[in-house]
Structures are given as structure tokens and as C-alpha cells.
Amino acid sequence: DDPLQQLTCLDLLNQHFGSDDDGKVNSRQQPAQTLQWLSSPPLISPILQMLQDPILSGAALQYLSSVVLNVSSSTSIADTLLEYIAQQGVVTGNETERLHIVQALSNICVSMPNRILQNQTLRLAWWDLTRTPQSKLQAAILTSIALVLPKLEANSHLDRDTSTTAAMKLYNAVGSDNEYNSTTQWLLDRFVSSPMVELRISSYALLAAMLRLKKSSFGLSLLPRPVQQQLVELVADPTKREATLDARLAYFDVVESLHSHLVQAATPSPSTTSWLTTLLNDAQLKKLLQQLEKKLSLGPHGQEAQRW
């Protein structure tokens, strides 16, 4: 009954779900029998009760949401977790508690996106930043969304159209839930030019993740022309150079991602159209392509190699 011993046990259990960078269990390291044991009622039942303990609830949330992410037959666990999170609402006073909820919703969303997307209370518990003044917490939330988008689109348990559509719906919902017409405009207005470097890095990460989605071109085509222009100007700006290495790498990721859209626009086909072809004429497209290719050739640091 010692809470510290229980917390240690939960941390050890959570290590079973940390075998790769995206939180998914490596099947070569975790046999089916192990996953079955990790999600078995005798083990899950006492951990569910720990959700009511202020000391243990965070680690319990992390473990249970990892079970949902990795074990397909864990719907009842997801139901309990989502009900618990909905009761908490948007946590504003405890940064650690909010991060645990963000991580849990991120895990559940990869496996069950509609459960999150169709529930505004859960969406706000994840990404409502209107009542979140801490810049590092804001950055962590933006980064969590950026990490979920490619995982959701790559989810082999969902058909391709469902996973891609869900990823774009998730991205679009973030801005509207934060009282903006579009998520892209929200990022460009609120975070890309922020004096806080962690907010710029996380906003770049989310923009790059969105630009890599298969249906991002269609989503961008629906944006108002000034927002499209603002995105292009951000990437094409020849004077843009971030001060820190991490920020330069994040910005370069956006440049690479938009470049792929530009290549598609420069080589149109009857079956595909690009939002860039309606925004720019042929001469402007060619000039922008040259600008981005020069940026790509210079690399993340944006400087030519010095000759000594």
C-alpha cells in the first residue's frame, strides 16, 4: 500500500511501452503473451483505481493509454480513461497533470481518433491554449499534435482514407477550438513569430507535419488567400534565420515540406491540382521554386560553406 512503491511499479510497467521513439511496442521485443498479460484484468483493475489517487494518477494514465495504443482489444479501458479525462475538463492549475492528460489523449487518438474528434470536452482537454499561459506547456501541446498526425495517417488498423481524413480533421479542429478560423492562421499569427523559441519550434513542427499529410493540399486550398500568402512568405523569406540550432532544424523542416507542394504544382497532372497554382502564376512559381531550392542547398544553417 506504499504509494512510492506503487509508483515505482507503474514506472517499471511503463518501460514496457518505451521500446521505440513513437511509443509503440516493438513486437520483436514484446511477444503476444506479454501484451496479453500487460492488459489483463488482474493487472488493469488496480491500476484503474489508481486514477483517483493524486500521486499515482499520472503514471496510471500513462500506462493505461499505452495499453490502448498497443492492444487492439482495449476498448473498455479507453472508455474508462476518456470518462475520467472528461470529468477533469481542462486542467489549468497543474502543468504536470495537464501533460499526463495530453499524453494519454495523444495515445488514444492514434487508435481511436473519432472518440476524441467527436467530443469537444476531450479536444479542449488536449489542446485548449486559451487558458494555458505557460509557454513550455503550450509548446508541449503543439508538439504532441505534430507527433500524432503522421502516426494517425500511418495507422494500419484504419483504412487509408479514414486515417488521412482523421488526421486533417484533427489538425483543423485545433484552430477552431482555440477561437480561430483556421489552424494554419492560428499558428502563423500566434506562434511562428513568438519571442519564445520553444513556441516557434513547436509551431514549425506542427506546420511541417500538416504539410506532409496526403490531403494537406486540399485543406490548404480552402484557406483564405492572405493566409496562403502568409505561409509562402514565411518559407520564402531570404532573411529568415533562427538563432538556435533546434529552431533552424524545425524551420528547415517546414521549407522541405512546402518544397514538395511546390514540386507538385510545377509538374501538374490531370488527377491532381495544387493550391499554389491558384495562388501564384507560372513565373512566381518558378521564382519560388528557385528560392526554396537555394535554401535547401544551403541546409538548415542557411549559410554557404566558408572557404579557408
C-alpha positions as CSV (number, residue, x, y, z in Angstrom):
1,D,0.0,0.0,0.0
2,D,3.1,2.3,-0.1
3,P,2.4,4.9,-2.8
4,L,6.1,5.3,-3.6
5,Q,6.4,1.5,-4.2
6,Q,3.3,1.6,-6.3
7,L,4.7,4.5,-8.3
8,T,7.9,2.6,-8.9
9,C,5.9,-0.5,-10.1
10,L,4.0,1.7,-12.5
11,D,7.2,3.3,-13.8
12,L,8.6,-0.2,-14.4
13,L,5.4,-1.3,-16.2
14,N,5.5,1.9,-18.4
15,Q,9.0,0.9,-19.5
16,H,7.4,-2.0,-21.5
17,F,5.9,0.6,-23.8
18,G,9.0,2.7,-24.4
19,S,10.8,0.4,-26.8
20,D,10.8,2.9,-29.7
21,D,10.5,6.6,-30.5
22,D,6.8,6.7,-31.1
23,G,5.6,4.8,-28.1
24,K,4.6,1.7,-30.0
25,V,5.8,-1.6,-28.6
26,N,8.3,-3.4,-30.7
27,S,6.7,-6.8,-31.5
28,R,10.1,-8.5,-31.7
29,Q,10.7,-7.5,-28.1
30,Q,7.2,-7.9,-26.7
31,P,5.6,-11.2,-27.6
32,A,1.8,-11.5,-27.7
33,Q,1.7,-13.3,-24.3
34,T,3.4,-10.3,-22.7
35,L,1.0,-7.8,-24.2
36,Q,-1.9,-10.0,-23.1
37,W,-0.6,-10.0,-19.5
38,L,0.0,-6.2,-19.6
39,S,-3.6,-5.7,-20.5
40,S,-5.1,-8.5,-18.3
41,P,-7.9,-7.6,-15.9
42,P,-6.0,-8.7,-12.7
43,L,-3.3,-6.1,-13.6
44,I,-5.6,-3.4,-15.1
45,S,-8.2,-3.3,-12.4
46,P,-6.0,-2.0,-9.6
47,I,-4.3,0.5,-11.9
48,L,-7.7,1.9,-12.9
49,Q,-8.4,2.5,-9.2
50,M,-5.1,4.5,-9.1
51,L,-6.7,7.2,-11.3
52,Q,-8.3,8.5,-8.2
53,D,-5.0,8.9,-6.3
54,P,-3.4,12.3,-6.8
55,I,0.1,10.8,-6.5
56,L,-0.4,7.8,-8.8
57,S,-2.9,9.1,-11.4
58,G,-0.4,10.5,-13.8
59,A,1.6,7.3,-14.1
60,A,-1.6,5.3,-14.2
61,L,-2.9,7.4,-17.1
62,Q,0.4,6.9,-19.0
63,Y,0.3,3.2,-18.6
64,L,-3.4,2.7,-19.4
65,S,-3.2,4.9,-22.5
66,S,-0.2,3.0,-23.7
67,V,-2.2,-0.2,-23.4
68,V,-4.9,1.4,-25.5
69,L,-2.3,2.4,-28.1
70,N,-0.7,-1.1,-28.3
71,V,-3.5,-3.6,-27.6
72,S,-6.5,-3.6,-30.0
73,S,-8.9,-5.3,-27.6
74,S,-8.7,-2.4,-25.0
75,T,-11.9,-0.5,-25.8
76,S,-13.3,-0.8,-22.3
77,I,-10.1,0.7,-20.9
78,A,-10.4,3.5,-23.3
79,D,-14.0,4.1,-22.3
80,T,-12.9,4.4,-18.6
81,L,-10.0,6.7,-19.4
82,L,-12.0,9.0,-21.6
83,E,-14.7,9.3,-19.0
84,Y,-12.1,10.1,-16.4
85,I,-10.4,12.8,-18.6
86,A,-13.8,14.3,-19.5
87,Q,-14.5,14.7,-15.8
88,Q,-11.3,16.6,-15.2
89,G,-12.0,19.1,-18.0
90,V,-9.3,21.5,-19.0
91,V,-6.7,21.3,-16.3
92,T,-5.2,24.8,-15.8
93,G,-3.5,24.9,-12.4
94,N,-1.2,21.8,-12.6
95,E,1.2,21.6,-15.5
96,T,2.3,18.1,-14.8
97,E,-1.3,16.8,-14.6
98,R,-2.1,18.5,-17.8
99,L,0.8,16.9,-19.6
100,H,-0.3,13.5,-18.4
101,I,-3.7,14.1,-19.9
102,V,-2.2,15.4,-23.2
103,Q,-0.1,12.3,-23.5
104,A,-3.0,10.0,-22.7
105,L,-5.2,11.6,-25.3
106,S,-2.4,11.5,-27.8
107,N,-2.0,7.8,-27.4
108,I,-5.8,7.1,-27.5
109,C,-6.2,9.3,-30.6
110,V,-3.9,7.2,-32.7
111,S,-6.0,4.1,-32.2
112,M,-9.5,5.7,-31.8
113,P,-9.4,9.2,-33.4
114,N,-13.2,9.6,-33.7
115,R,-13.6,9.2,-29.9
116,I,-11.5,12.3,-29.5
117,L,-12.7,14.3,-32.5
118,Q,-16.4,13.9,-31.8
119,N,-16.1,15.1,-28.2
120,Q,-15.3,18.8,-27.6
121,T,-14.6,18.3,-23.9
122,L,-11.8,15.9,-24.7
123,R,-10.5,18.0,-27.5
124,L,-10.3,21.0,-25.3
125,A,-8.6,19.0,-22.5
126,W,-5.9,18.2,-25.0
127,W,-5.3,21.4,-27.0
128,D,-7.2,24.3,-25.5
129,L,-4.5,27.0,-25.1
130,T,-6.8,30.0,-24.4
131,R,-6.4,29.3,-20.7
132,T,-2.8,28.0,-20.8
133,P,-0.3,30.8,-20.1
134,Q,2.8,28.7,-19.7
135,S,4.8,28.8,-22.9
136,K,6.6,25.5,-22.3
137,L,3.3,23.7,-21.7
138,Q,1.8,25.3,-24.9
139,A,4.9,24.1,-26.8
140,A,4.5,20.6,-25.4
141,I,0.8,20.5,-26.5
142,L,1.6,21.7,-30.0
143,T,4.4,19.2,-30.3
144,S,2.1,16.4,-29.2
145,I,-0.3,17.2,-32.0
146,A,2.5,17.3,-34.5
147,L,3.7,13.8,-33.4
148,V,0.2,12.3,-33.6
149,L,-0.6,13.4,-37.2
150,P,1.9,11.1,-39.0
151,K,1.1,8.2,-36.6
152,L,-2.6,8.6,-37.2
153,E,-2.1,8.7,-41.0
154,A,0.1,5.6,-40.9
155,N,-2.2,3.6,-38.6
156,S,-2.5,0.2,-40.3
157,H,-5.7,-0.7,-38.3
158,L,-7.6,2.1,-40.1
159,D,-8.2,2.2,-43.9
160,R,-6.1,4.8,-45.7
161,D,-8.9,7.3,-46.4
162,T,-10.2,7.2,-42.8
163,S,-6.7,7.7,-41.3
164,T,-5.8,10.5,-43.7
165,T,-9.1,12.3,-43.3
166,A,-9.0,11.9,-39.5
167,A,-5.5,13.5,-39.4
168,M,-6.7,16.5,-41.4
169,K,-9.8,16.8,-39.2
170,L,-7.7,16.7,-36.1
171,Y,-5.4,19.5,-37.4
172,N,-8.4,21.7,-38.5
173,A,-10.1,21.2,-35.1
174,V,-7.2,22.7,-33.2
175,G,-7.6,26.2,-34.5
176,S,-11.4,26.3,-34.3
177,D,-11.3,25.1,-30.7
178,N,-8.9,27.9,-29.9
179,E,-11.2,30.5,-31.4
180,Y,-9.5,30.9,-34.8
181,N,-10.9,30.3,-38.3
182,S,-8.1,28.0,-39.3
183,T,-5.2,26.2,-37.5
184,T,-2.7,27.4,-40.0
185,Q,-3.7,31.1,-39.5
186,W,-3.6,30.5,-35.7
187,L,-0.1,29.1,-35.9
188,L,1.1,31.9,-38.1
189,D,-0.4,34.7,-36.1
190,R,0.2,33.4,-32.6
191,F,3.3,31.2,-32.5
192,V,5.6,31.5,-35.6
193,S,6.8,34.9,-34.6
194,S,6.7,34.4,-30.9
195,P,9.7,35.6,-28.9
196,M,9.7,32.3,-27.1
197,V,11.9,29.9,-29.1
198,E,10.1,26.8,-27.9
199,L,6.8,28.1,-29.3
200,R,8.4,28.8,-32.7
201,I,9.9,25.3,-32.8
202,S,6.7,23.5,-31.9
203,S,4.7,25.6,-34.4
204,Y,7.1,24.8,-37.1
205,A,6.8,21.1,-36.2
206,L,3.1,21.2,-36.5
207,L,3.1,23.1,-39.8
208,A,5.6,20.6,-41.3
209,A,3.5,17.6,-40.0
210,M,0.4,19.1,-41.6
211,L,2.2,19.8,-45.0
212,R,3.3,16.2,-45.2
213,L,-0.3,14.8,-44.9
214,K,-1.7,13.3,-48.1
215,K,-4.8,15.6,-48.1
216,S,-3.0,18.8,-46.9
217,S,-3.1,20.3,-50.4
218,F,-6.9,20.2,-50.4
219,G,-7.0,21.6,-46.9
220,L,-4.7,24.5,-47.8
221,S,-6.8,25.2,-50.9
222,L,-9.7,26.1,-48.7
223,L,-7.7,28.7,-46.7
224,P,-8.2,32.5,-47.4
225,R,-5.7,33.8,-49.9
226,P,-3.9,36.1,-47.4
227,V,-3.2,33.1,-45.1
228,Q,-1.8,31.1,-48.1
229,Q,0.4,34.1,-48.9
230,Q,1.5,34.4,-45.3
231,L,2.6,30.8,-45.3
232,V,4.5,31.1,-48.6
233,E,6.2,34.3,-47.3
234,L,7.3,32.6,-44.1
235,V,9.1,29.9,-46.1
236,A,10.4,32.1,-48.9
237,D,11.8,34.9,-46.7
238,P,15.5,35.1,-47.7
239,T,16.4,36.9,-44.4
240,K,14.8,34.3,-42.1
241,R,17.4,32.6,-39.9
242,E,16.7,31.2,-36.5
243,A,19.1,31.9,-33.7
244,T,19.3,28.3,-32.2
245,L,20.1,25.0,-33.8
246,D,16.9,23.3,-32.9
247,A,14.8,26.2,-34.3
248,R,16.8,26.2,-37.5
249,L,16.2,22.5,-38.0
250,A,12.5,22.9,-37.3
251,Y,12.2,25.8,-39.8
252,F,14.2,23.8,-42.4
253,D,11.6,21.0,-42.0
254,V,8.9,23.4,-43.0
255,V,10.9,24.5,-46.0
256,E,11.4,20.9,-47.1
257,S,7.7,20.2,-46.6
258,L,6.4,23.1,-48.6
259,H,9.0,22.4,-51.3
260,S,7.2,19.1,-52.0
261,H,4.0,21.0,-52.6
262,L,5.8,23.3,-54.9
263,V,7.3,20.4,-57.0
264,Q,3.7,19.1,-57.4
265,A,2.5,22.5,-58.5
266,A,5.3,22.8,-61.0
267,T,4.5,19.4,-62.5
268,P,0.7,19.3,-62.6
269,S,-1.3,16.2,-63.7
270,P,-4.9,15.9,-64.7
271,S,-5.7,14.0,-61.5
272,T,-4.1,16.5,-59.1
273,T,-4.2,20.2,-58.5
274,S,-2.2,22.4,-56.2
275,W,-3.4,25.3,-54.1
276,L,-0.1,27.0,-55.2
277,T,-1.2,27.1,-58.8
278,T,-4.2,29.3,-57.9
279,L,-2.1,31.5,-55.6
280,L,0.8,32.1,-57.9
281,N,1.3,32.4,-61.7
282,D,3.9,30.4,-63.6
283,A,6.7,33.0,-63.2
284,Q,6.0,33.3,-59.5
285,L,6.0,29.5,-59.1
286,K,9.4,29.3,-60.9
287,K,10.9,32.0,-58.8
288,L,9.6,30.5,-55.5
289,L,10.9,27.1,-56.5
290,Q,14.4,28.6,-57.2
291,Q,14.3,30.3,-53.8
292,L,13.4,27.2,-51.9
293,E,15.9,25.0,-53.8
294,K,18.6,27.5,-52.9
295,K,17.5,27.3,-49.2
296,L,17.6,23.6,-49.4
297,S,21.1,23.6,-50.9
298,L,22.4,25.8,-48.1
299,G,21.0,23.4,-45.4
300,P,19.4,24.2,-42.1
301,H,22.0,26.8,-41.2
302,G,21.2,28.9,-44.2
303,Q,24.8,29.8,-45.0
304,E,27.2,28.8,-47.7
305,A,30.3,26.9,-46.6
306,Q,33.3,29.1,-45.9
307,R,36.4,28.6,-47.9
308,W,39.6,28.8,-45.9
